[in-house]
Structures are given as C-alpha cells and as structure tokens.
Amino acid sequence: MGKRNESNEQLPVAKAEDVAFAADRADADDLEALARSEEADRRAQQYEGT
C-alpha cells in the first residue's frame, strides 16, 4: 500500500478532460463507460460539496 497522507491535506483531483469521445464511433461498451464516468463525477461533486 502507498504511504498514508498523515497531514490530512486535500489531495489533487484529476479528470480526464483531454480524452476525445466520438459518439458516432462509440460501441455499447464505450457508452456504458461514459455513463459510469458521468455518474462517478456526479458522486464526486456531491461528496466535495460543490
């Protein structure tokens, strides 16, 4: 396991904003991944209180 953040600092949050998504070329797995990603982003924003 990694070293624990003992100072309770906020860790940086990264999003994969630079990933291109072409809906016309997406298959079912891509669409499922997109939906899961969007839902995870919503949960993260609620957790952060934004």
PDBQT receptor file of N, H, CA, C and O in Angstrom, charges set to zero:
ATOM      1  N   MET A   1       0.834  -1.192   0.000  1.00  0.00    +0.000 N 
ATOM      2  CA  MET A   1       0.000   0.000   0.000  1.00  0.00    +0.000 C 
ATOM      3  C   MET A   1       0.869   1.242   0.000  1.00  0.00    +0.000 C 
ATOM      4  O   MET A   1       2.032   1.208   0.404  1.00  0.00    +0.000 OA
ATOM      5  N   GLY A   2       0.284   2.340  -0.461  1.00  0.00    +0.000 N 
ATOM      6  H   GLY A   2      -0.660   2.367  -0.789  1.00  0.00    +0.000 HD
ATOM      7  CA  GLY A   2       1.008   3.602  -0.504  1.00  0.00    +0.000 C 
ATOM      8  C   GLY A   2       1.120   4.241   0.866  1.00  0.00    +0.000 C 
ATOM      9  O   GLY A   2       0.476   3.805   1.821  1.00  0.00    +0.000 OA
ATOM     10  N   LYS A   3       1.927   5.260   0.955  1.00  0.00    +0.000 N 
ATOM     11  H   LYS A   3       2.449   5.614   0.180  1.00  0.00    +0.000 HD
ATOM     12  CA  LYS A   3       2.120   5.974   2.212  1.00  0.00    +0.000 C 
ATOM     13  C   LYS A   3       0.868   6.795   2.529  1.00  0.00    +0.000 C 
ATOM     14  O   LYS A   3       0.313   7.457   1.652  1.00  0.00    +0.000 OA
ATOM     15  N   ARG A   4       0.443   6.746   3.753  1.00  0.00    +0.000 N 
ATOM     16  H   ARG A   4       0.895   6.208   4.465  1.00  0.00    +0.000 HD
ATOM     17  CA  ARG A   4      -0.764   7.449   4.175  1.00  0.00    +0.000 C 
ATOM     18  C   ARG A   4      -0.523   8.955   4.266  1.00  0.00    +0.000 C 
ATOM     19  O   ARG A   4       0.554   9.393   4.669  1.00  0.00    +0.000 OA
ATOM     20  N   ASN A   5      -1.516   9.734   3.895  1.00  0.00    +0.000 N 
ATOM     21  H   ASN A   5      -2.392   9.379   3.567  1.00  0.00    +0.000 HD
ATOM     22  CA  ASN A   5      -1.453  11.183   3.966  1.00  0.00    +0.000 C 
ATOM     23  C   ASN A   5      -1.750  11.603   5.404  1.00  0.00    +0.000 C 
ATOM     24  O   ASN A   5      -2.911  11.792   5.767  1.00  0.00    +0.000 OA
ATOM     25  N   GLU A   6      -0.726  11.748   6.209  1.00  0.00    +0.000 N 
ATOM     26  H   GLU A   6       0.217  11.595   5.914  1.00  0.00    +0.000 HD
ATOM     27  CA  GLU A   6      -0.897  11.991   7.637  1.00  0.00    +0.000 C 
ATOM     28  C   GLU A   6      -1.252  13.441   7.974  1.00  0.00    +0.000 C 
ATOM     29  O   GLU A   6      -1.709  13.710   9.085  1.00  0.00    +0.000 OA
ATOM     30  N   SER A   7      -1.056  14.375   7.052  1.00  0.00    +0.000 N 
ATOM     31  H   SER A   7      -0.684  14.156   6.150  1.00  0.00    +0.000 HD
ATOM     32  CA  SER A   7      -1.337  15.780   7.356  1.00  0.00    +0.000 C 
ATOM     33  C   SER A   7      -2.760  16.180   6.972  1.00  0.00    +0.000 C 
ATOM     34  O   SER A   7      -3.123  17.349   7.098  1.00  0.00    +0.000 OA
ATOM     35  N   ASN A   8      -3.573  15.225   6.503  1.00  0.00    +0.000 N 
ATOM     36  H   ASN A   8      -3.278  14.275   6.400  1.00  0.00    +0.000 HD
ATOM     37  CA  ASN A   8      -4.957  15.499   6.113  1.00  0.00    +0.000 C 
ATOM     38  C   ASN A   8      -5.078  16.581   5.051  1.00  0.00    +0.000 C 
ATOM     39  O   ASN A   8      -6.089  17.281   4.991  1.00  0.00    +0.000 OA
ATOM     40  N   GLU A   9      -4.066  16.722   4.220  1.00  0.00    +0.000 N 
ATOM     41  H   GLU A   9      -3.245  16.154   4.268  1.00  0.00    +0.000 HD
ATOM     42  CA  GLU A   9      -4.140  17.677   3.112  1.00  0.00    +0.000 C 
ATOM     43  C   GLU A   9      -5.132  17.169   2.079  1.00  0.00    +0.000 C 
ATOM     44  O   GLU A   9      -5.353  15.965   1.949  1.00  0.00    +0.000 OA
ATOM     45  N   GLN A  10      -5.720  18.098   1.353  1.00  0.00    +0.000 N 
ATOM     46  H   GLN A  10      -5.540  19.076   1.460  1.00  0.00    +0.000 HD
ATOM     47  CA  GLN A  10      -6.564  17.695   0.235  1.00  0.00    +0.000 C 
ATOM     48  C   GLN A  10      -5.668  17.233  -0.894  1.00  0.00    +0.000 C 
ATOM     49  O   GLN A  10      -4.751  17.945  -1.305  1.00  0.00    +0.000 OA
ATOM     50  N   LEU A  11      -5.935  16.049  -1.390  1.00  0.00    +0.000 N 
ATOM     51  H   LEU A  11      -6.680  15.471  -1.057  1.00  0.00    +0.000 HD
ATOM     52  CA  LEU A  11      -5.165  15.532  -2.499  1.00  0.00    +0.000 C 
ATOM     53  C   LEU A  11      -5.690  16.118  -3.808  1.00  0.00    +0.000 C 
ATOM     54  O   LEU A  11      -6.873  16.446  -3.905  1.00  0.00    +0.000 OA
ATOM     55  N   PRO A  12      -4.837  16.251  -4.802  1.00  0.00    +0.000 N 
ATOM     56  CA  PRO A  12      -5.309  16.800  -6.077  1.00  0.00    +0.000 C 
ATOM     57  C   PRO A  12      -6.318  15.866  -6.736  1.00  0.00    +0.000 C 
ATOM     58  O   PRO A  12      -6.218  14.644  -6.622  1.00  0.00    +0.000 OA
ATOM     59  N   VAL A  13      -7.275  16.449  -7.413  1.00  0.00    +0.000 N 
ATOM     60  H   VAL A  13      -7.356  17.441  -7.505  1.00  0.00    +0.000 HD
ATOM     61  CA  VAL A  13      -8.295  15.694  -8.123  1.00  0.00    +0.000 C 
ATOM     62  C   VAL A  13      -8.097  15.935  -9.603  1.00  0.00    +0.000 C 
ATOM     63  O   VAL A  13      -8.004  17.078 -10.051  1.00  0.00    +0.000 OA
ATOM     64  N   ALA A  14      -8.034  14.862 -10.353  1.00  0.00    +0.000 N 
ATOM     65  H   ALA A  14      -8.110  13.934  -9.990  1.00  0.00    +0.000 HD
ATOM     66  CA  ALA A  14      -7.829  14.988 -11.797  1.00  0.00    +0.000 C 
ATOM     67  C   ALA A  14      -9.008  14.382 -12.538  1.00  0.00    +0.000 C 
ATOM     68  O   ALA A  14      -9.586  13.381 -12.114  1.00  0.00    +0.000 OA
ATOM     69  N   LYS A  15      -9.345  14.999 -13.633  1.00  0.00    +0.000 N 
ATOM     70  H   LYS A  15      -8.876  15.812 -13.977  1.00  0.00    +0.000 HD
ATOM     71  CA  LYS A  15     -10.367  14.473 -14.516  1.00  0.00    +0.000 C 
ATOM     72  C   LYS A  15      -9.728  14.260 -15.873  1.00  0.00    +0.000 C 
ATOM     73  O   LYS A  15      -8.782  14.957 -16.241  1.00  0.00    +0.000 OA
ATOM     74  N   ALA A  16     -10.234  13.320 -16.596  1.00  0.00    +0.000 N 
ATOM     75  H   ALA A  16     -11.002  12.754 -16.297  1.00  0.00    +0.000 HD
ATOM     76  CA  ALA A  16      -9.694  13.016 -17.922  1.00  0.00    +0.000 C 
ATOM     77  C   ALA A  16     -10.377  13.903 -18.967  1.00  0.00    +0.000 C 
ATOM     78  O   ALA A  16     -11.021  13.409 -19.893  1.00  0.00    +0.000 OA
ATOM     79  N   GLU A  17     -10.228  15.197 -18.806  1.00  0.00    +0.000 N 
ATOM     80  H   GLU A  17      -9.705  15.598 -18.054  1.00  0.00    +0.000 HD
ATOM     81  CA  GLU A  17     -10.886  16.145 -19.697  1.00  0.00    +0.000 C 
ATOM     82  C   GLU A  17     -10.303  16.137 -21.106  1.00  0.00    +0.000 C 
ATOM     83  O   GLU A  17     -10.974  16.558 -22.048  1.00  0.00    +0.000 OA
ATOM     84  N   ASP A  18      -9.080  15.671 -21.268  1.00  0.00    +0.000 N 
ATOM     85  H   ASP A  18      -8.535  15.329 -20.503  1.00  0.00    +0.000 HD
ATOM     86  CA  ASP A  18      -8.436  15.732 -22.567  1.00  0.00    +0.000 C 
ATOM     87  C   ASP A  18      -8.739  14.517 -23.451  1.00  0.00    +0.000 C 
ATOM     88  O   ASP A  18      -8.183  14.398 -24.542  1.00  0.00    +0.000 OA
ATOM     89  N   VAL A  19      -9.600  13.629 -23.000  1.00  0.00    +0.000 N 
ATOM     90  H   VAL A  19     -10.052  13.725 -22.113  1.00  0.00    +0.000 HD
ATOM     91  CA  VAL A  19      -9.936  12.438 -23.769  1.00  0.00    +0.000 C 
ATOM     92  C   VAL A  19     -11.036  12.780 -24.761  1.00  0.00    +0.000 C 
ATOM     93  O   VAL A  19     -12.089  13.295 -24.386  1.00  0.00    +0.000 OA
ATOM     94  N   ALA A  20     -10.785  12.492 -26.014  1.00  0.00    +0.000 N 
ATOM     95  H   ALA A  20      -9.930  12.073 -26.319  1.00  0.00    +0.000 HD
ATOM     96  CA  ALA A  20     -11.777  12.753 -27.058  1.00  0.00    +0.000 C 
ATOM     97  C   ALA A  20     -12.795  11.622 -27.089  1.00  0.00    +0.000 C 
ATOM     98  O   ALA A  20     -12.431  10.453 -26.963  1.00  0.00    +0.000 OA
ATOM     99  N   PHE A  21     -14.045  11.960 -27.253  1.00  0.00    +0.000 N 
ATOM    100  H   PHE A  21     -14.341  12.910 -27.355  1.00  0.00    +0.000 HD
ATOM    101  CA  PHE A  21     -15.103  10.968 -27.338  1.00  0.00    +0.000 C 
ATOM    102  C   PHE A  21     -15.891  11.232 -28.606  1.00  0.00    +0.000 C 
ATOM    103  O   PHE A  21     -16.455  12.313 -28.779  1.00  0.00    +0.000 OA
ATOM    104  N   ALA A  22     -15.933  10.256 -29.485  1.00  0.00    +0.000 N 
ATOM    105  H   ALA A  22     -15.475   9.378 -29.344  1.00  0.00    +0.000 HD
ATOM    106  CA  ALA A  22     -16.674  10.381 -30.738  1.00  0.00    +0.000 C 
ATOM    107  C   ALA A  22     -17.915   9.498 -30.643  1.00  0.00    +0.000 C 
ATOM    108  O   ALA A  22     -17.826   8.280 -30.792  1.00  0.00    +0.000 OA
ATOM    109  N   ALA A  23     -19.070  10.113 -30.396  1.00  0.00    +0.000 N 
ATOM    110  H   ALA A  23     -19.142  11.103 -30.276  1.00  0.00    +0.000 HD
ATOM    111  CA  ALA A  23     -20.306   9.358 -30.213  1.00  0.00    +0.000 C 
ATOM    112  C   ALA A  23     -20.641   8.524 -31.436  1.00  0.00    +0.000 C 
ATOM    113  O   ALA A  23     -21.215   7.442 -31.309  1.00  0.00    +0.000 OA
ATOM    114  N   ASP A  24     -20.294   9.008 -32.613  1.00  0.00    +0.000 N 
ATOM    115  H   ASP A  24     -19.828   9.887 -32.717  1.00  0.00    +0.000 HD
ATOM    116  CA  ASP A  24     -20.618   8.265 -33.833  1.00  0.00    +0.000 C 
ATOM    117  C   ASP A  24     -19.766   7.005 -33.990  1.00  0.00    +0.000 C 
ATOM    118  O   ASP A  24     -20.103   6.130 -34.787  1.00  0.00    +0.000 OA
ATOM    119  N   ARG A  25     -18.682   6.907 -33.249  1.00  0.00    +0.000 N 
ATOM    120  H   ARG A  25     -18.409   7.618 -32.601  1.00  0.00    +0.000 HD
ATOM    121  CA  ARG A  25     -17.812   5.735 -33.330  1.00  0.00    +0.000 C 
ATOM    122  C   ARG A  25     -17.896   4.870 -32.071  1.00  0.00    +0.000 C 
ATOM    123  O   ARG A  25     -17.190   3.867 -31.969  1.00  0.00    +0.000 OA
ATOM    124  N   ALA A  26     -18.742   5.240 -31.117  1.00  0.00    +0.000 N 
ATOM    125  H   ALA A  26     -19.316   6.055 -31.200  1.00  0.00    +0.000 HD
ATOM    126  CA  ALA A  26     -18.831   4.541 -29.837  1.00  0.00    +0.000 C 
ATOM    127  C   ALA A  26     -19.633   3.254 -29.965  1.00  0.00    +0.000 C 
ATOM    128  O   ALA A  26     -20.640   3.197 -30.670  1.00  0.00    +0.000 OA
ATOM    129  N   ASP A  27     -19.165   2.226 -29.270  1.00  0.00    +0.000 N 
ATOM    130  H   ASP A  27     -18.347   2.273 -28.698  1.00  0.00    +0.000 HD
ATOM    131  CA  ASP A  27     -19.940   0.991 -29.192  1.00  0.00    +0.000 C 
ATOM    132  C   ASP A  27     -20.625   0.938 -27.813  1.00  0.00    +0.000 C 
ATOM    133  O   ASP A  27     -20.519   1.876 -27.023  1.00  0.00    +0.000 OA
ATOM    134  N   ALA A  28     -21.310  -0.146 -27.546  1.00  0.00    +0.000 N 
ATOM    135  H   ALA A  28     -21.396  -0.908 -28.188  1.00  0.00    +0.000 HD
ATOM    136  CA  ALA A  28     -22.069  -0.266 -26.290  1.00  0.00    +0.000 C 
ATOM    137  C   ALA A  28     -21.162  -0.137 -25.074  1.00  0.00    +0.000 C 
ATOM    138  O   ALA A  28     -21.551   0.477 -24.080  1.00  0.00    +0.000 OA
ATOM    139  N   ASP A  29     -19.956  -0.704 -25.134  1.00  0.00    +0.000 N 
ATOM    140  H   ASP A  29     -19.640  -1.203 -25.941  1.00  0.00    +0.000 HD
ATOM    141  CA  ASP A  29     -19.034  -0.603 -24.003  1.00  0.00    +0.000 C 
ATOM    142  C   ASP A  29     -18.594   0.838 -23.771  1.00  0.00    +0.000 C 
ATOM    143  O   ASP A  29     -18.462   1.274 -22.628  1.00  0.00    +0.000 OA
ATOM    144  N   ASP A  30     -18.367   1.577 -24.857  1.00  0.00    +0.000 N 
ATOM    145  H   ASP A  30     -18.474   1.223 -25.786  1.00  0.00    +0.000 HD
ATOM    146  CA  ASP A  30     -17.983   2.986 -24.723  1.00  0.00    +0.000 C 
ATOM    147  C   ASP A  30     -19.103   3.793 -24.086  1.00  0.00    +0.000 C 
ATOM    148  O   ASP A  30     -18.852   4.626 -23.215  1.00  0.00    +0.000 OA
ATOM    149  N   LEU A  31     -20.340   3.552 -24.516  1.00  0.00    +0.000 N 
ATOM    150  H   LEU A  31     -20.544   2.875 -25.224  1.00  0.00    +0.000 HD
ATOM    151  CA  LEU A  31     -21.478   4.290 -23.957  1.00  0.00    +0.000 C 
ATOM    152  C   LEU A  31     -21.691   3.949 -22.488  1.00  0.00    +0.000 C 
ATOM    153  O   LEU A  31     -22.039   4.821 -21.692  1.00  0.00    +0.000 OA
ATOM    154  N   GLU A  32     -21.483   2.681 -22.124  1.00  0.00    +0.000 N 
ATOM    155  H   GLU A  32     -21.200   1.973 -22.770  1.00  0.00    +0.000 HD
ATOM    156  CA  GLU A  32     -21.590   2.297 -20.713  1.00  0.00    +0.000 C 
ATOM    157  C   GLU A  32     -20.497   2.974 -19.892  1.00  0.00    +0.000 C 
ATOM    158  O   GLU A  32     -20.754   3.457 -18.789  1.00  0.00    +0.000 OA
ATOM    159  N   ALA A  33     -19.288   3.008 -20.423  1.00  0.00    +0.000 N 
ATOM    160  H   ALA A  33     -19.079   2.615 -21.319  1.00  0.00    +0.000 HD
ATOM    161  CA  ALA A  33     -18.180   3.655 -19.718  1.00  0.00    +0.000 C 
ATOM    162  C   ALA A  33     -18.448   5.147 -19.544  1.00  0.00    +0.000 C 
ATOM    163  O   ALA A  33     -18.148   5.712 -18.493  1.00  0.00    +0.000 OA
ATOM    164  N   LEU A  34     -19.008   5.783 -20.562  1.00  0.00    +0.000 N 
ATOM    165  H   LEU A  34     -19.253   5.323 -21.416  1.00  0.00    +0.000 HD
ATOM    166  CA  LEU A  34     -19.340   7.202 -20.473  1.00  0.00    +0.000 C 
ATOM    167  C   LEU A  34     -20.376   7.447 -19.379  1.00  0.00    +0.000 C 
ATOM    168  O   LEU A  34     -20.223   8.360 -18.568  1.00  0.00    +0.000 OA
ATOM    169  N   ALA A  35     -21.416   6.640 -19.358  1.00  0.00    +0.000 N 
ATOM    170  H   ALA A  35     -21.540   5.898 -20.017  1.00  0.00    +0.000 HD
ATOM    171  CA  ALA A  35     -22.461   6.798 -18.338  1.00  0.00    +0.000 C 
ATOM    172  C   ALA A  35     -21.900   6.581 -16.937  1.00  0.00    +0.000 C 
ATOM    173  O   ALA A  35     -22.231   7.326 -16.015  1.00  0.00    +0.000 OA
ATOM    174  N   ARG A  36     -21.055   5.568 -16.771  1.00  0.00    +0.000 N 
ATOM    175  H   ARG A  36     -20.785   4.963 -17.520  1.00  0.00    +0.000 HD
ATOM    176  CA  ARG A  36     -20.456   5.299 -15.452  1.00  0.00    +0.000 C 
ATOM    177  C   ARG A  36     -19.544   6.442 -15.029  1.00  0.00    +0.000 C 
ATOM    178  O   ARG A  36     -19.513   6.819 -13.857  1.00  0.00    +0.000 OA
ATOM    179  N   SER A  37     -18.806   6.989 -15.978  1.00  0.00    +0.000 N 
ATOM    180  H   SER A  37     -18.831   6.683 -16.930  1.00  0.00    +0.000 HD
ATOM    181  CA  SER A  37     -17.905   8.109 -15.686  1.00  0.00    +0.000 C 
ATOM    182  C   SER A  37     -18.687   9.344 -15.247  1.00  0.00    +0.000 C 
ATOM    183  O   SER A  37     -18.322  10.014 -14.281  1.00  0.00    +0.000 OA
ATOM    184  N   GLU A  38     -19.762   9.631 -15.965  1.00  0.00    +0.000 N 
ATOM    185  H   GLU A  38     -20.059   9.086 -16.750  1.00  0.00    +0.000 HD
ATOM    186  CA  GLU A  38     -20.576  10.801 -15.613  1.00  0.00    +0.000 C 
ATOM    187  C   GLU A  38     -21.199  10.636 -14.235  1.00  0.00    +0.000 C 
ATOM    188  O   GLU A  38     -21.255  11.592 -13.460  1.00  0.00    +0.000 OA
ATOM    189  N   GLU A  39     -21.671   9.427 -13.921  1.00  0.00    +0.000 N 
ATOM    190  H   GLU A  39     -21.626   8.651 -14.550  1.00  0.00    +0.000 HD
ATOM    191  CA  GLU A  39     -22.247   9.175 -12.607  1.00  0.00    +0.000 C 
ATOM    192  C   GLU A  39     -21.183   9.296 -11.512  1.00  0.00    +0.000 C 
ATOM    193  O   GLU A  39     -21.456   9.838 -10.441  1.00  0.00    +0.000 OA
ATOM    194  N   ALA A  40     -19.996   8.803 -11.771  1.00  0.00    +0.000 N 
ATOM    195  H   ALA A  40     -19.775   8.362 -12.641  1.00  0.00    +0.000 HD
ATOM    196  CA  ALA A  40     -18.909   8.923 -10.793  1.00  0.00    +0.000 C 
ATOM    197  C   ALA A  40     -18.547  10.391 -10.568  1.00  0.00    +0.000 C 
ATOM    198  O   ALA A  40     -18.280  10.795  -9.436  1.00  0.00    +0.000 OA
ATOM    199  N   ASP A  41     -18.536  11.186 -11.630  1.00  0.00    +0.000 N 
ATOM    200  H   ASP A  41     -18.753  10.858 -12.549  1.00  0.00    +0.000 HD
ATOM    201  CA  ASP A  41     -18.267  12.620 -11.485  1.00  0.00    +0.000 C 
ATOM    202  C   ASP A  41     -19.335  13.291 -10.635  1.00  0.00    +0.000 C 
ATOM    203  O   ASP A  41     -19.020  14.141  -9.802  1.00  0.00    +0.000 OA
ATOM    204  N   ARG A  42     -20.613  12.913 -10.840  1.00  0.00    +0.000 N 
ATOM    205  H   ARG A  42     -20.868  12.222 -11.516  1.00  0.00    +0.000 HD
ATOM    206  CA  ARG A  42     -21.702  13.494 -10.035  1.00  0.00    +0.000 C 
ATOM    207  C   ARG A  42     -21.527  13.143  -8.563  1.00  0.00    +0.000 C 
ATOM    208  O   ARG A  42     -21.680  13.997  -7.689  1.00  0.00    +0.000 OA
ATOM    209  N   ARG A  43     -21.202  11.867  -8.292  1.00  0.00    +0.000 N 
ATOM    210  H   ARG A  43     -21.078  11.173  -9.002  1.00  0.00    +0.000 HD
ATOM    211  CA  ARG A  43     -20.997  11.460  -6.889  1.00  0.00    +0.000 C 
ATOM    212  C   ARG A  43     -19.821  12.196  -6.259  1.00  0.00    +0.000 C 
ATOM    213  O   ARG A  43     -19.886  12.611  -5.102  1.00  0.00    +0.000 OA
ATOM    214  N   ALA A  44     -18.746  12.355  -7.026  1.00  0.00    +0.000 N 
ATOM    215  H   ALA A  44     -18.693  12.018  -7.966  1.00  0.00    +0.000 HD
ATOM    216  CA  ALA A  44     -17.574  13.051  -6.501  1.00  0.00    +0.000 C 
ATOM    217  C   ALA A  44     -17.905  14.507  -6.185  1.00  0.00    +0.000 C 
ATOM    218  O   ALA A  44     -17.453  15.037  -5.170  1.00  0.00    +0.000 OA
ATOM    219  N   GLN A  45     -18.686  15.155  -7.041  1.00  0.00    +0.000 N 
ATOM    220  H   GLN A  45     -19.053  14.725  -7.865  1.00  0.00    +0.000 HD
ATOM    221  CA  GLN A  45     -19.052  16.549  -6.793  1.00  0.00    +0.000 C 
ATOM    222  C   GLN A  45     -19.938  16.660  -5.557  1.00  0.00    +0.000 C 
ATOM    223  O   GLN A  45     -19.789  17.602  -4.779  1.00  0.00    +0.000 OA
ATOM    224  N   GLN A  46     -20.850  15.724  -5.364  1.00  0.00    +0.000 N 
ATOM    225  H   GLN A  46     -20.971  14.958  -5.996  1.00  0.00    +0.000 HD
ATOM    226  CA  GLN A  46     -21.695  15.745  -4.170  1.00  0.00    +0.000 C 
ATOM    227  C   GLN A  46     -20.850  15.552  -2.915  1.00  0.00    +0.000 C 
ATOM    228  O   GLN A  46     -21.077  16.206  -1.897  1.00  0.00    +0.000 OA
ATOM    229  N   TYR A  47     -19.880  14.656  -2.996  1.00  0.00    +0.000 N 
ATOM    230  H   TYR A  47     -19.695  14.125  -3.823  1.00  0.00    +0.000 HD
ATOM    231  CA  TYR A  47     -19.000  14.383  -1.868  1.00  0.00    +0.000 C 
ATOM    232  C   TYR A  47     -18.181  15.619  -1.514  1.00  0.00    +0.000 C 
ATOM    233  O   TYR A  47     -17.962  15.914  -0.339  1.00  0.00    +0.000 OA
ATOM    234  N   GLU A  48     -17.732  16.338  -2.538  1.00  0.00    +0.000 N 
ATOM    235  H   GLU A  48     -17.910  16.099  -3.492  1.00  0.00    +0.000 HD
ATOM    236  CA  GLU A  48     -16.919  17.535  -2.325  1.00  0.00    +0.000 C 
ATOM    237  C   GLU A  48     -17.768  18.719  -1.882  1.00  0.00    +0.000 C 
ATOM    238  O   GLU A  48     -17.242  19.739  -1.436  1.00  0.00    +0.000 OA
ATOM    239  N   GLY A  49     -19.094  18.574  -2.009  1.00  0.00    +0.000 N 
ATOM    240  H   GLY A  49     -19.521  17.746  -2.372  1.00  0.00    +0.000 HD
ATOM    241  CA  GLY A  49     -19.976  19.661  -1.610  1.00  0.00    +0.000 C 
ATOM    242  C   GLY A  49     -20.052  20.784  -2.615  1.00  0.00    +0.000 C 
ATOM    243  O   GLY A  49     -20.362  21.919  -2.254  1.00  0.00    +0.000 OA
ATOM    244  N   THR A  50     -19.771  20.486  -3.884  1.00  0.00    +0.000 N 
ATOM    245  H   THR A  50     -19.518  19.564  -4.178  1.00  0.00    +0.000 HD
ATOM    246  CA  THR A  50     -19.854  21.530  -4.910  1.00  0.00    +0.000 C 
ATOM    247  C   THR A  50     -21.101  21.383  -5.726  1.00  0.00    +0.000 C 
ATOM    248  O   THR A  50     -21.340  22.175  -6.638  1.00  0.00    +0.000 OA
TER     249      THR A  50
